Amino acid sequence: MSRVEARLAELGYTLPPAPPTMANYVPCVQTGNVLYTSGAGCYVNGSPMYLGRLGSDVTVEQGYEAAKVTVLNLLAILKNEIGDLDRITRIVKLFALVSSEPDFYEQPTVINGASDFLIEIFGEAGKHARAAAGTSVLPFNNPIEIELVVEIS
C-alpha cells in the first residue's frame, strides 16, 4: 500500500475504482512530469452522490463533502495513470466548477472541501493554486466538477 493510500485509510477513506469517462475524452494526460486530469464529479459506486445546484438542491455542507469524494475519484484516475500515488510530488492546480443558483456566492467554501482534503492527504505538497467558479449547469446535473494538475517524480 502506498503512503498516500495509507494516509487515506488513516482518514477513514478508501480509494474507489477509477470512474469511466462519460464522453469522447481521456481521463488523464501526461506531458513530461505533469499530469492533467479531465473533470470529475462526486460519484460513489457509479452513482451521483448529489444532483442539482448549490443554493437550492445541495447545501454548502453537502457540496463540501461532494468535493472530497470528487478528490477520491481524481486520485483513482491518477493511480490508474501512474500506478503509484506516491509518485505525486505536488498538487499544482485545482480548477472547479460549481453548479449554482444565481444568488449563490459560496463556491470557494464548497471547493474548500477538495483543497482541505488534498492538504490533509499530501501535507505541504497538497497546497495548490486554485479557481472555483460558479456556473448555471454542469453535465448530468452534477453539482460540482473538479480538474487537477499534478507534478510527479
DSSP file (Angstrom, degrees, kcal/mol; ACC not computed):
  #  RESIDUE AA STRUCTURE BP1 BP2  ACC     N-H-->O    O-->H-N    N-H-->O    O-->H-N    TCO  KAPPA ALPHA  PHI   PSI    X-CA   Y-CA   Z-CA
    1    1 A M              0   0    0      0, 0.0    83,-0.0     0, 0.0     0, 0.0   0.000 360.0 360.0 360.0 135.2    0.0    0.0    0.0
    2    2 A S     >  -     0   0    0      1,-0.1     4,-2.3     4,-0.0     5,-0.2  -0.255 360.0-113.0 -70.6 161.9    1.3    3.4   -0.9
    3    3 A R  H  > S+     0   0    0      2,-0.2     4,-2.6     1,-0.2     5,-0.2   0.893 119.2  53.6 -60.3 -39.7    1.9    6.2    1.7
    4    4 A V  H  > S+     0   0    0      1,-0.2     4,-2.3     2,-0.2    -1,-0.2   0.933 110.5  44.9 -63.4 -45.2   -0.9    8.2    0.1
    5    5 A E  H  > S+     0   0    0      2,-0.2     4,-2.2     1,-0.2    -1,-0.2   0.856 112.0  52.8 -68.7 -33.4   -3.4    5.2    0.4
    6    6 A A  H  X S+     0   0    0     -4,-2.3     4,-2.2     2,-0.2    -1,-0.2   0.905 109.1  50.0 -64.4 -40.8   -2.2    4.6    3.9
    7    7 A R  H  X S+     0   0    0     -4,-2.6     4,-1.8     2,-0.2    -2,-0.2   0.914 108.8  51.9 -63.7 -42.5   -2.9    8.2    4.7
    8    8 A L  H  <>S+     0   0    0     -4,-2.3     5,-2.9     1,-0.2     4,-0.4   0.922 108.9  50.7 -58.1 -44.0   -6.4    7.9    3.2
    9    9 A A  H ><5S+     0   0    0     -4,-2.2     3,-1.3     1,-0.2    -1,-0.2   0.901 106.6  54.3 -61.4 -41.4   -7.0    4.9    5.4
   10   10 A E  H 3<5S+     0   0    0     -4,-2.2    -1,-0.2     1,-0.3    -2,-0.2   0.865 109.1  49.2 -57.9 -36.1   -5.9    6.9    8.5
   11   11 A L  T 3<5S-     0   0    0     -4,-1.8    -1,-0.3     2,-0.1    -2,-0.2   0.490 125.7-104.1 -83.7  -3.9   -8.5    9.5    7.5
   12   12 A G  T < 5S+     0   0    0     -3,-1.3     2,-0.3    -4,-0.4    -3,-0.2   0.680  81.7 115.7  93.0  19.0  -11.2    6.8    7.0
   13   13 A Y      < -     0   0    0     -5,-2.9     2,-0.4    -6,-0.1    -1,-0.3  -0.869  45.8-157.2-121.9 152.8  -11.3    6.7    3.2
   14   14 A T        -     0   0    0     -2,-0.3    -8,-0.0    -3,-0.1    -9,-0.0  -0.959  31.6-107.3-124.0 149.6  -10.5    4.1    0.6
   15   15 A L        -     0   0    0     -2,-0.4    58,-0.1   -10,-0.1     3,-0.1  -0.594  35.4-144.0 -74.8 126.3   -9.6    4.7   -3.0
   16   16 A P        -     0   0    0      0, 0.0     2,-0.1     0, 0.0    -1,-0.0  -0.308  32.7 -82.4 -79.4 171.3  -12.5    3.8   -5.3
   17   17 A P        -     0   0    0      0, 0.0    59,-0.1     0, 0.0    60,-0.1  -0.419  61.8 -87.2 -64.5 153.1  -12.0    2.3   -8.8
   18   18 A A        -     0   0    0     58,-0.3    56,-0.1    57,-0.1    55,-0.1  -0.437  48.7-117.7 -62.9 132.1  -11.3    4.9  -11.4
   19   19 A P        -     0   0    0      0, 0.0    -1,-0.1     0, 0.0     2,-0.1  -0.398  29.0-111.1 -70.5 149.6  -14.6    6.2  -12.8
   20   20 A P        -     0   0    0      0, 0.0     2,-0.1     0, 0.0    26,-0.0  -0.372  34.0-101.2 -74.2 158.9  -15.2    5.7  -16.5
   21   21 A T        -     0   0    0      1,-0.1    19,-0.0     4,-0.1     3,-0.0  -0.447  22.6-151.4 -74.2 157.4  -15.3    8.6  -18.9
   22   22 A M  S    S+     0   0    0     -2,-0.1     2,-0.2     0, 0.0    -1,-0.1   0.294  71.3   7.8-115.5   7.5  -18.7    9.8  -20.0
   23   23 A A  S    S-     0   0    0      2,-0.2     2,-1.5     0, 0.0    -2,-0.1  -0.815 107.5 -45.1-161.8-160.1  -17.9   11.1  -23.4
   24   24 A N  S    S+     0   0    0     -2,-0.2     2,-0.3    -3,-0.0     0, 0.0  -0.609  96.4  86.6 -90.9  79.6  -15.2   11.3  -26.0
   25   25 A Y  S    S-     0   0    0     -2,-1.5    -2,-0.2    13,-0.0    -4,-0.1  -0.957  73.5-107.5-159.4 168.5  -12.1   12.2  -24.0
   26   26 A V        -     0   0    0     -2,-0.3     3,-0.1     1,-0.1    -2,-0.0  -0.799  24.0-129.9-103.1 152.0   -9.4   10.6  -21.9
   27   27 A P  S    S+     0   0    0      0, 0.0    11,-2.5     0, 0.0     2,-0.3   0.744  86.8  13.3 -73.6 -21.7   -9.4   10.8  -18.1
   28   28 A C  E     -A   37   0A   0      9,-0.3     2,-0.4    49,-0.1     9,-0.2  -0.991  58.4-161.6-156.8 142.4   -5.8   12.0  -17.8
   29   29 A V  E     -A   36   0A   0      7,-2.4     7,-2.8    -2,-0.3     2,-0.4  -0.997  10.4-156.7-128.5 132.8   -3.0   13.3  -20.0
   30   30 A Q  E     +A   35   0A   0     -2,-0.4     2,-0.4     5,-0.2     5,-0.2  -0.911  13.3 175.0-108.8 134.5    0.7   13.3  -19.1
   31   31 A T  E >   -A   34   0A   0      3,-2.7     3,-1.8    -2,-0.4     2,-0.2  -0.953  68.3 -42.5-135.1 117.8    3.2   15.6  -20.6
   32   32 A G  T 3  S-     0   0    0     -2,-0.4     0, 0.0     1,-0.2     0, 0.0  -0.472 123.3 -25.8  61.4-129.8    6.7   15.4  -19.1
   33   33 A N  T 3  S+     0   0    0     -2,-0.2   119,-2.9    -3,-0.1     2,-0.4   0.073 120.5  93.2-103.1  24.7    6.3   15.1  -15.4
   34   34 A V  E <   -AB  31 151A   0     -3,-1.8    -3,-2.7   117,-0.2     2,-0.4  -0.960  55.6-161.1-120.6 134.9    2.9   16.9  -15.3
   35   35 A L  E     -AB  30 150A   0    115,-2.9   115,-2.4    -2,-0.4     2,-0.5  -0.935   0.6-162.6-114.8 138.3   -0.5   15.2  -15.3
   36   36 A Y  E     -AB  29 149A   0     -7,-2.8    -7,-2.4    -2,-0.4     2,-0.3  -0.981  11.0-153.7-117.5 122.6   -3.7   17.0  -16.3
   37   37 A T  E     -A   28   0A   0    111,-2.8    -9,-0.3    -2,-0.5     2,-0.1  -0.650  15.5-122.7 -90.9 153.1   -7.0   15.3  -15.3
   38   38 A S        -     0   0    0    -11,-2.5   110,-0.3    -2,-0.3     2,-0.1  -0.361  53.0 -71.4 -74.6 171.0  -10.3   15.7  -17.1
   39   39 A G        -     0   0    0    108,-0.1     2,-0.3    -2,-0.1   108,-0.2  -0.412  55.3-170.0 -67.8 142.3  -13.1   17.0  -14.9
   40   40 A A  B     -C  146   0A   0    106,-2.0   106,-2.3    -2,-0.1     2,-0.2  -0.906   4.3-152.3-130.1 159.5  -14.6   14.5  -12.4
   41   41 A G        -     0   0    0     -2,-0.3     2,-1.4   104,-0.2    32,-0.2  -0.533  37.1 -77.8-122.7-170.2  -17.6   14.6  -10.2
   42   42 A C        +     0   0    0    102,-0.4     7,-3.2    -2,-0.2     8,-0.4  -0.557  63.4 155.9 -96.2  71.0  -18.9   13.2   -7.0
   43   43 A Y  E     -F   48   0B   0     -2,-1.4     2,-0.4     5,-0.2    30,-0.1  -0.789  24.3-167.9 -99.6 140.3  -19.8    9.7   -7.9
   44   44 A V  E >  S-F   47   0B   0      3,-3.1     3,-1.9    -2,-0.4    -2,-0.0  -0.991  79.2 -15.5-125.9 120.3  -19.9    6.8   -5.4
   45   45 A N  T 3  S-     0   0    0     -2,-0.4    -1,-0.1     1,-0.3    -2,-0.0   0.864 130.1 -53.2  52.4  39.1  -20.2    3.3   -6.9
   46   46 A G  T 3  S+     0   0    0      1,-0.2    -1,-0.3   -26,-0.0    -3,-0.0   0.411 119.8 102.6  82.2  -2.5  -21.1    4.8  -10.3
   47   47 A S  E <  S-F   44   0B   0     -3,-1.9    -3,-3.1     1,-0.0    -1,-0.2  -0.892  79.4-102.4-115.4 145.6  -24.0    6.8   -8.9
   48   48 A P  E     -F   43   0B   0      0, 0.0    -5,-0.2     0, 0.0     3,-0.1  -0.402  17.8-149.0 -65.4 136.8  -24.0   10.6   -8.2
   49   49 A M  S    S+     0   0    0     -7,-3.2     2,-0.3     1,-0.2    -6,-0.1   0.898  83.2   0.6 -69.2 -41.5  -23.7   11.4   -4.6
   50   50 A Y        -     0   0    0     -8,-0.4     2,-0.3     2,-0.1    -1,-0.2  -0.957  66.5-155.2-141.9 158.0  -25.8   14.6   -5.1
   51   51 A L        +     0   0    0     -2,-0.3    91,-0.2    91,-0.2     2,-0.2  -0.973  50.2  30.1-131.8 149.7  -27.6   16.2   -8.1
   52   52 A G  S    S-     0   0    0     89,-3.0     2,-0.3    -2,-0.3    47,-0.2  -0.580  84.9 -35.5 109.0-166.2  -28.6   19.8   -8.7
   53   53 A R    >>> -     0   0    0     -2,-0.2     5,-2.1    45,-0.1     4,-1.8  -0.700  48.0-114.3-103.4 147.2  -27.4   23.2   -7.9
   54   54 A L  B 345S+gh  58 100C   0     45,-3.3    47,-2.2    -2,-0.3     5,-0.2  -0.578 104.4  38.6 -70.1 139.0  -25.8   24.7   -4.8
   55   55 A G  T 345S+     0   0    0      3,-1.5    -1,-0.2    -2,-0.3     4,-0.1   0.290 130.3  25.6  98.8  -9.6  -28.2   27.2   -3.3
   56   56 A S  T <45S+     0   0    0     -3,-1.3    -2,-0.2     2,-0.3    -1,-0.1   0.411 131.4  19.9-142.3 -55.7  -31.3   25.2   -3.9
   57   57 A D  T  <5S+     0   0    0     -4,-1.8     2,-0.4     1,-0.2    -3,-0.2   0.761 122.2  42.7 -94.8 -28.1  -30.8   21.4   -4.2
   58   58 A V  B   <S-g   54   0C   0     -5,-2.1    -3,-1.5    -8,-0.1    -2,-0.3  -0.972  75.6-136.3-127.0 132.1  -27.5   20.9   -2.5
   59   59 A T     >  -     0   0    0     -2,-0.4     4,-2.6    -5,-0.2     5,-0.2  -0.356  28.0-110.0 -81.0 165.6  -26.3   22.6    0.8
   60   60 A V  H  > S+     0   0    0      2,-0.2     4,-2.4     1,-0.2     5,-0.1   0.909 121.1  51.6 -59.4 -42.9  -22.9   24.1    1.3
   61   61 A E  H  > S+     0   0    0      2,-0.2     4,-1.9     1,-0.2    -1,-0.2   0.903 110.6  47.2 -63.5 -42.0  -22.1   21.2    3.7
   62   62 A Q  H  > S+     0   0    0      2,-0.2     4,-2.6     1,-0.2    -1,-0.2   0.900 111.8  51.3 -65.3 -40.0  -23.1   18.6    1.1
   63   63 A G  H  X S+     0   0    0     -4,-2.6     4,-2.1     2,-0.2    -2,-0.2   0.887 106.8  53.7 -63.3 -39.4  -21.1   20.4   -1.5
   64   64 A Y  H  X S+     0   0    0     -4,-2.4     4,-1.3     2,-0.2    -1,-0.2   0.926 112.2  44.1 -60.2 -46.4  -18.0   20.4    0.7
   65   65 A E  H  X S+     0   0    0     -4,-1.9     4,-2.2     1,-0.2    -2,-0.2   0.884 110.4  55.3 -66.5 -39.2  -18.4   16.6    1.2
   66   66 A A  H  X S+     0   0    0     -4,-2.6     4,-2.2     1,-0.2    -1,-0.2   0.864 103.8  55.2 -61.7 -35.8  -19.0   16.1   -2.6
   67   67 A A  H  X S+     0   0    0     -4,-2.1     4,-1.8    43,-0.2    -1,-0.2   0.879 107.0  50.3 -65.0 -37.6  -15.7   17.9   -3.3
   68   68 A K  H  X S+     0   0    0     -4,-1.3     4,-1.9     2,-0.2    -2,-0.2   0.927 110.4  48.9 -65.3 -44.8  -13.9   15.4   -1.1
   69   69 A V  H  X S+     0   0    0     -4,-2.2     4,-2.0     1,-0.2    -2,-0.2   0.879 108.3  54.8 -62.5 -37.3  -15.5   12.5   -2.9
   70   70 A T  H  X S+     0   0    0     -4,-2.2     4,-2.3     1,-0.2    -1,-0.2   0.896 104.3  53.9 -63.2 -39.7  -14.5   14.1   -6.2
   71   71 A V  H  X S+     0   0    0     -4,-1.8     4,-2.8     2,-0.2    -1,-0.2   0.908 105.8  53.4 -60.2 -41.9  -10.9   14.2   -5.0
   72   72 A L  H  X S+     0   0    0     -4,-1.9     4,-2.0     1,-0.2    -1,-0.2   0.916 109.4  48.3 -58.7 -42.8  -11.1   10.5   -4.3
   73   73 A N  H  X S+     0   0    0     -4,-2.0     4,-2.0     2,-0.2    -1,-0.2   0.889 111.4  50.1 -64.9 -38.9  -12.3    9.9   -7.8
   74   74 A L  H  X S+     0   0    0     -4,-2.3     4,-2.5     2,-0.2    -2,-0.2   0.899 109.2  51.0 -66.6 -40.3   -9.5   12.1   -9.2
   75   75 A L  H  X S+     0   0    0     -4,-2.8     4,-2.7     2,-0.2    -1,-0.2   0.875 108.2  53.1 -64.3 -36.0   -6.9   10.2   -7.2
   76   76 A A  H  X S+     0   0    0     -4,-2.0     4,-2.2     2,-0.2   -58,-0.3   0.902 109.2  49.1 -64.1 -40.4   -8.2    6.9   -8.6
   77   77 A I  H  X S+     0   0    0     -4,-2.0     4,-1.5     2,-0.2    -2,-0.2   0.929 112.3  48.1 -62.0 -45.5   -7.8    8.3  -12.1
   78   78 A L  H  X S+     0   0    0     -4,-2.5     4,-2.8     1,-0.2     5,-0.4   0.903 110.5  50.8 -64.5 -41.0   -4.3    9.4  -11.3
   79   79 A K  H  X S+     0   0    0     -4,-2.7     4,-2.8     1,-0.2    -1,-0.2   0.913 107.8  53.6 -62.6 -41.1   -3.4    6.0   -9.8
   80   80 A N  H  < S+     0   0    0     -4,-2.2    -1,-0.2     1,-0.2    -2,-0.2   0.853 114.4  42.9 -59.6 -34.6   -4.8    4.3  -12.9
   81   81 A E  H  < S+     0   0    0     -4,-1.5    -2,-0.2    -5,-0.1    -1,-0.2   0.898 129.9  20.8 -79.7 -43.4   -2.5    6.5  -15.0
   82   82 A I  H  < S-     0   0    0     -4,-2.8     2,-0.6    -5,-0.1    -3,-0.2   0.520  88.7-135.1-112.1  -7.4    0.8    6.3  -13.0
   83   83 A G  S  < S+     0   0    0     -4,-2.8     2,-0.4    -5,-0.4    -4,-0.1  -0.070  83.6  53.2  85.1 -37.2    0.4    3.2  -10.9
   84   84 A D    >   -     0   0    0     -2,-0.6     3,-2.0    -6,-0.2     4,-0.2  -0.956  62.3-156.0-140.8 115.4    1.6    4.6   -7.5
   85   85 A L  G >  S+     0   0    0     -2,-0.4     3,-1.8     1,-0.3    -1,-0.1   0.686  90.0  76.7 -65.9 -16.8    0.2    7.8   -5.9
   86   86 A D  G 3  S+     0   0    0      1,-0.3    -1,-0.3    66,-0.0    67,-0.0   0.648  79.7  72.6 -67.3 -12.3    3.5    8.2   -4.0
   87   87 A R  G <  S+     0   0    0     -3,-2.0    66,-2.4    65,-0.1     2,-0.5   0.671  72.5 102.9 -72.5 -16.4    4.9    9.5   -7.3
   88   88 A I  E <   +D  152   0A   0     -3,-1.8    64,-0.3    64,-0.2     3,-0.1  -0.562  42.9 172.3 -71.2 120.9    2.9   12.7   -6.9
   89   89 A T  E     +     0   0A   0     62,-2.6     2,-0.3    -2,-0.5    63,-0.2   0.626  63.9   8.3-101.9 -18.6    5.3   15.3   -5.7
   90   90 A R  E     -D  151   0A   0     61,-1.5    61,-2.8    36,-0.1     2,-0.8  -0.936  55.7-135.8-163.9 135.0    3.0   18.3   -5.9
   91   91 A I  E     -D  150   0A   0     34,-3.0    59,-0.2    -2,-0.3     3,-0.1  -0.884  32.8-179.0 -86.9 113.2   -0.6   19.2   -6.4
   92   92 A V  E     -     0   0A   0     57,-2.1    37,-2.5    -2,-0.8     2,-0.3   0.935  53.8  -3.2 -84.9 -50.2   -0.1   22.2   -8.7
   93   93 A K  E     -De 149 129A   0     56,-1.8    56,-2.4    35,-0.2     2,-0.4  -1.000  48.4-159.6-150.9 144.8   -3.6   23.5   -9.5
   94   94 A L  E     -De 148 130A   0     35,-2.1    37,-1.9    -2,-0.3     2,-0.5  -0.995  10.7-170.8-122.0 128.7   -7.2   22.7   -8.8
   95   95 A F  E     -De 147 131A   0     52,-2.2    52,-2.8    -2,-0.4     2,-0.4  -0.988  12.2-177.8-120.2 128.0   -9.9   24.1  -11.1
   96   96 A A  E     -De 146 132A   0     35,-2.6    37,-2.7    -2,-0.5     2,-0.4  -0.967  18.9-160.2-131.8 142.2  -13.5   23.7  -10.0
   97   97 A L  E     -De 145 133A   0     48,-2.8    48,-2.1    -2,-0.4     2,-0.5  -0.962  10.9-161.6-114.6 137.7  -16.9   24.5  -11.4
   98   98 A V  E     -De 144 134A   0     35,-2.7    37,-2.4    -2,-0.4     2,-0.5  -0.974  19.5-132.4-123.0 117.5  -19.9   24.7   -9.0
   99   99 A S  E     + e   0 135A   0     44,-2.8   -45,-3.3    -2,-0.5     2,-0.3  -0.579  45.5 178.1 -67.9 118.5  -23.4   24.5  -10.4
  100  100 A S  B     -h   54   0C   0     35,-3.0   -45,-0.2    -2,-0.5   -47,-0.0  -0.931  37.4-116.8-135.4 145.9  -25.0   27.4   -8.6
  101  101 A E    >   -     0   0    0    -47,-2.2     3,-2.1    -2,-0.3   -47,-0.0  -0.438  47.6-104.0 -66.9 154.8  -28.2   29.4   -8.3
  102  102 A P  T 3  S+     0   0    0      0, 0.0    -1,-0.1     0, 0.0   -47,-0.1   0.776 121.1  46.3 -57.3 -27.6  -27.8   33.0   -9.5
  103  103 A D  T 3  S+     0   0    0    -48,-0.1     2,-0.5     2,-0.0   -48,-0.1   0.155  86.4 108.9-102.8  19.7  -27.7   34.3   -5.9
  104  104 A F    <   +     0   0    0     -3,-2.1     3,-0.1   -50,-0.1   -50,-0.1  -0.853  32.3 164.7 -97.4 126.8  -25.3   31.7   -4.6
  105  105 A Y        +     0   0    0     -2,-0.5    -1,-0.1     1,-0.1     4,-0.1   0.183  47.4  93.8-127.1  15.9  -21.8   33.1   -3.8
  106  106 A E     >  +     0   0    0      1,-0.2     4,-2.0     2,-0.1     3,-0.3  -0.010  38.7 125.3-104.6  30.2  -20.1   30.4   -1.6
  107  107 A Q  H  > S+     0   0    0      1,-0.2     4,-2.4     2,-0.2     5,-0.2   0.899  74.4  53.8 -54.6 -43.3  -18.3   28.5   -4.4
  108  108 A P  H  > S+     0   0    0      0, 0.0     4,-1.2     0, 0.0    -1,-0.2   0.891 107.2  50.9 -60.5 -37.6  -14.9   28.9   -2.6
  109  109 A T  H  4 S+     0   0    0     -3,-0.3     4,-0.4     2,-0.2    -2,-0.2   0.910 110.9  48.8 -65.2 -41.9  -16.4   27.4    0.7
  110  110 A V  H >< S+     0   0    0     -4,-2.0     3,-1.6     1,-0.2     4,-0.3   0.935 112.1  47.7 -61.4 -47.7  -17.7   24.4   -1.2
  111  111 A I  H >X S+     0   0    0     -4,-2.4     4,-2.1     1,-0.3     3,-0.8   0.650  90.6  80.1 -76.2 -14.3  -14.4   23.8   -3.0
  112  112 A N  H 3X S+     0   0    0     -4,-1.2     4,-3.4     1,-0.2     5,-0.4   0.802  81.8  70.0 -56.9 -26.0  -12.5   24.1    0.3
  113  113 A G  H <> S+     0   0    0     -3,-1.6     4,-1.3    -4,-0.4    -1,-0.2   0.912 104.7  38.2 -56.3 -42.8  -13.7   20.5    0.7
  114  114 A A  H <> S+     0   0    0     -3,-0.8     4,-2.5    -4,-0.3    -2,-0.2   0.928 118.9  47.2 -73.2 -47.1  -11.3   19.5   -2.0
  115  115 A S  H  X S+     0   0    0     -4,-2.1     4,-2.0     1,-0.2     5,-0.2   0.930 113.0  47.5 -63.4 -46.9   -8.5   21.8   -1.0
  116  116 A D  H  X S+     0   0    0     -4,-3.4     4,-2.2     1,-0.2    -1,-0.2   0.910 113.0  50.3 -59.9 -41.9   -8.6   20.9    2.6
  117  117 A F  H  X S+     0   0    0     -4,-1.3     4,-2.2    -5,-0.4    -2,-0.2   0.911 108.1  51.4 -65.1 -44.1   -8.7   17.2    1.8
  118  118 A L  H  X S+     0   0    0     -4,-2.5     4,-3.0     1,-0.2     5,-0.3   0.886 111.6  47.8 -61.3 -38.1   -5.7   17.4   -0.5
  119  119 A I  H  X S+     0   0    0     -4,-2.0     4,-2.0     2,-0.2    -1,-0.2   0.878 109.9  52.9 -70.8 -36.8   -3.7   19.2    2.2
  120  120 A E  H  < S+     0   0    0     -4,-2.2    -2,-0.2    -5,-0.2    -1,-0.2   0.889 117.7  38.5 -60.8 -38.4   -4.8   16.6    4.7
  121  121 A I  H  < S+     0   0    0     -4,-2.2    -2,-0.2    -5,-0.1    -3,-0.2   0.937 131.3  22.9 -78.4 -49.0   -3.5   13.9    2.4
  122  122 A F  H >< S-     0   0    0     -4,-3.0     3,-1.2     1,-0.3    -3,-0.2   0.476  86.5-154.1-104.0  -4.8   -0.3   15.4    0.9
  123  123 A G  G >< S-     0   0    0     -4,-2.0     3,-2.1    -5,-0.3     4,-0.4  -0.412  75.0  -4.2  65.0-139.7    0.6   18.0    3.5
  124  124 A E  G >  S+     0   0    0      1,-0.3     3,-1.5     2,-0.2    -1,-0.3   0.842 134.3  60.1 -55.7 -37.1    2.7   20.9    2.2
  125  125 A A  G <  S+     0   0    0     -3,-1.2   -34,-3.0     1,-0.3    -1,-0.3   0.633  96.6  63.7 -68.6 -12.8    2.8   19.2   -1.3
  126  126 A G  G <  S+     0   0    0     -3,-2.1    -1,-0.3    -7,-0.2     2,-0.2   0.586  74.9 105.8 -86.8 -11.1   -1.0   19.4   -1.3
  127  127 A K    <   +     0   0    0     -3,-1.5     2,-0.3    -4,-0.4   -36,-0.2  -0.529  53.6 168.3 -71.5 135.5   -1.1   23.2   -1.3
  128  128 A H        -     0   0    0     -2,-0.2   -35,-0.2   -38,-0.1     2,-0.2  -0.914  41.9 -97.2-146.4 161.8   -2.1   24.4   -4.7
  129  129 A A  E     -e   93   0A   0    -37,-2.5   -35,-2.1    -2,-0.3     2,-0.3  -0.517  52.5-171.5 -74.5 156.6   -3.2   27.3   -7.0
  130  130 A R  E     -e   94   0A   0    -37,-0.2     2,-0.4    -2,-0.2   -35,-0.2  -1.000  30.4-166.6-156.8 150.2   -7.0   27.2   -7.4
  131  131 A A  E     -e   95   0A   0    -37,-1.9   -35,-2.6    -2,-0.3     2,-0.4  -0.991   8.1-174.3-134.6 136.8  -10.0   28.6   -9.2
  132  132 A A  E     +e   96   0A   0     -2,-0.4     2,-0.3   -37,-0.2   -35,-0.2  -0.945  15.5 176.6-131.1 109.9  -13.6   28.0   -8.1
  133  133 A A  E     -e   97   0A   0    -37,-2.7   -35,-2.7    -2,-0.4     2,-0.3  -0.859  25.1-128.0-119.3 148.3  -16.2   29.3  -10.4
  134  134 A G  E     -e   98   0A   0     -2,-0.3     2,-0.3   -37,-0.2   -35,-0.2  -0.666  26.8-179.9 -89.1 148.5  -20.0   29.2  -10.5
  135  135 A T  E     -e   99   0A   0    -37,-2.4   -35,-3.0    -2,-0.3     3,-0.1  -0.964  35.2-122.6-143.3 159.0  -21.9   28.0  -13.5
  136  136 A S  S    S+     0   0    0     -2,-0.3     2,-0.3     1,-0.2   -37,-0.1   0.781  90.2   0.5 -77.0 -25.2  -25.6   27.6  -14.2
  137  137 A V        -     0   0    0    -38,-0.1    -1,-0.2   -39,-0.0   -39,-0.0  -0.987  57.6-156.5-160.0 150.9  -25.4   23.9  -15.1
  138  138 A L    >   -     0   0    0     -2,-0.3     3,-1.7     4,-0.3     4,-0.2  -0.903  45.5 -75.1-126.1 158.7  -23.0   21.0  -15.3
  139  139 A P  G >  S+     0   0    0      0, 0.0     3,-1.8     0, 0.0    -1,-0.1  -0.189 115.9   7.2 -54.3 141.5  -23.2   17.8  -17.3
  140  140 A F  G 3  S-     0   0    0      1,-0.3    -3,-0.0   -89,-0.0     0, 0.0   0.674 125.3 -75.2  60.4  20.1  -25.7   15.2  -16.0
  141  141 A N  G <  S+     0   0    0     -3,-1.7   -89,-3.0     1,-0.2    -1,-0.3   0.745  80.5 167.1  65.8  25.6  -26.9   17.7  -13.4
  142  142 A N    <   -     0   0    0     -3,-1.8    -4,-0.3   -91,-0.2    -1,-0.2  -0.441  35.8-142.5 -67.4 143.8  -23.7   17.3  -11.3
  143  143 A P  S    S+     0   0    0      0, 0.0   -44,-2.8     0, 0.0     2,-0.3   0.799  79.4  15.9 -79.0 -28.0  -23.3   19.9   -8.5
  144  144 A I  E     - D   0  98A   0    -46,-0.2  -102,-0.4   -91,-0.1     2,-0.3  -0.975  55.4-167.3-142.7 156.9  -19.5   20.2   -8.9
  145  145 A E  E     - D   0  97A   0    -48,-2.1   -48,-2.8    -2,-0.3     2,-0.4  -0.980  14.1-170.0-142.3 133.7  -16.8   19.3  -11.4
  146  146 A I  E     -CD  40  96A   0   -106,-2.3  -106,-2.0    -2,-0.3     2,-0.3  -0.970   8.0-168.3-130.1 140.6  -13.1   19.4  -10.5
  147  147 A E  E     - D   0  95A   0    -52,-2.8   -52,-2.2    -2,-0.4     2,-0.4  -0.922  11.3-155.7-119.0 149.4   -9.9   19.1  -12.5
  148  148 A L  E     - D   0  94A   0     -2,-0.3  -111,-2.8  -110,-0.3     2,-0.4  -0.948  11.8-160.2-124.5 149.1   -6.3   18.7  -11.1
  149  149 A V  E     +BD  36  93A   0    -56,-2.4   -57,-2.1    -2,-0.4   -56,-1.8  -0.998  26.0 177.8-120.1 123.9   -2.9   19.4  -12.4
  150  150 A V  E     -BD  35  91A   0   -115,-2.4  -115,-2.9    -2,-0.4     2,-0.4  -0.931  25.2-137.3-129.6 151.6   -0.2   17.4  -10.6
  151  151 A E  E     -BD  34  90A   0    -61,-2.8   -62,-2.6    -2,-0.3   -61,-1.5  -0.868  24.7-167.8-103.5 140.2    3.5   17.0  -10.8
  152  152 A I  E       D   0  88A   0   -119,-2.9   -64,-0.2    -2,-0.4   -65,-0.1  -0.864 360.0 360.0-125.3 160.9    5.1   13.6  -10.5
  153  153 A S              0   0    0    -66,-2.4   -65,-0.1    -2,-0.3    -1,-0.1   0.418 360.0 360.0 -90.1 360.0    8.5   12.1  -10.0
